[in-house]
Amino acid sequence: MDTAKRKQLRAIGHKLKPVVMIAERGVTEGVDAELERALEDHELIKVKLAILEPEDRKLVTRHLCETHKAELVQSIGKVVLLYRAAKKPNPRLSNLLR
């Protein structure tokens, strides 16, 4: 992803609220399913990581990106912004088309 695209996605993501929250228990099957649905519907999502250790947050973020084939756009504190282009974007749901 080039710098201009990343900047554009960060600008769109600024006003978004986290749609998925991951706590100390980590990534469960339910979290994976919800994350997959959210990425497919919205393409650009915020995820809140309620995990204390910064190193653990990095590991979880890396796992999410690899598992869901998403790109990390931005990481600030306990919130990460993830992007994955939808196969068939829905104009009513996509954060990029609204």
C-alpha positions in Angstrom: 0.0 0.0 0.0 1.4 3.4 -1.0 1.6 6.4 1.3 -1.2 8.3 -0.4 -3.6 5.4 -0.1 -2.6 4.9 3.6 -3.2 8.6 4.2 -6.6 8.5 2.6 -7.7 5.4 4.6 -6.5 7.0 7.9 -8.6 10.1 7.1 -11.7 7.9 6.5 -10.9 5.8 9.6 -10.5 8.8 11.9 -14.3 9.1 12.4 -15.0 5.4 12.7 -15.8 3.7 16.0 -14.3 0.2 16.9 -16.5 -2.6 15.6 -14.6 -5.4 17.3 -13.1 -5.6 20.7 -10.5 -8.2 21.7 -9.9 -8.6 25.4 -7.3 -10.6 27.5 -8.8 -13.9 26.3 -7.4 -13.1 22.9 -8.8 -14.1 19.5 -11.6 -16.6 19.9 -13.7 -18.3 17.2 -16.5 -15.8 17.7 -14.1 -12.9 17.4 -12.6 -14.4 14.2 -16.1 -14.8 12.7 -17.2 -11.2 13.6 -13.9 -9.8 12.2 -14.3 -11.7 9.0 -17.9 -10.4 8.6 -16.9 -6.8 9.5 -14.0 -6.8 7.0 -16.2 -8.2 4.2 -19.0 -5.7 4.9 -17.1 -2.5 5.8 -13.6 -3.0 4.2 -12.1 -0.5 6.7 -12.6 -1.2 10.4 -11.2 -0.2 13.8 -10.4 -2.9 16.3 -9.9 -2.2 20.0 -7.4 -4.4 21.7 -8.0 -4.4 25.5 -4.7 -6.0 26.1 -2.2 -4.5 28.6 1.2 -5.5 27.1 2.2 -3.6 23.9 4.1 -6.7 22.7 1.0 -8.9 23.0 -1.0 -6.3 21.1 1.6 -6.4 18.3 1.3 -10.2 18.2 -2.5 -10.1 18.1 -2.4 -7.5 15.3 0.0 -9.5 13.3 -2.2 -12.6 13.8 -5.3 -10.7 12.6 -3.6 -9.4 9.5 -2.3 -12.8 8.5 -5.4 -14.8 9.3 -7.8 -12.4 7.6 -5.5 -11.2 4.8 -5.9 -7.6 6.0 -3.5 -4.7 5.9 -2.6 -2.7 9.0 -3.3 0.9 8.1 -2.6 2.5 11.5 -2.0 1.5 15.1 -2.4 4.0 17.9 -2.4 2.8 21.5 -4.9 0.1 21.9 -6.8 0.7 18.6 -5.8 -0.6 15.2 -7.2 0.3 11.8 -7.4 -2.7 9.4 -8.2 -2.7 5.6 -9.2 -5.4 3.2 -10.9 -4.8 -0.1 -14.2 -6.6 -0.4 -14.9 -8.9 -3.3 -18.3 -7.3 -3.9 -18.4 -4.0 -2.0 -21.9 -3.1 -0.7 -22.4 0.7 -1.1 -24.7 0.8 1.9 -22.2 -0.9 4.2 -18.7 -0.1 2.9 -16.9 2.7 4.8 -15.0 3.5 1.6 -18.1 4.1 -0.6 -20.3 6.0 1.8 
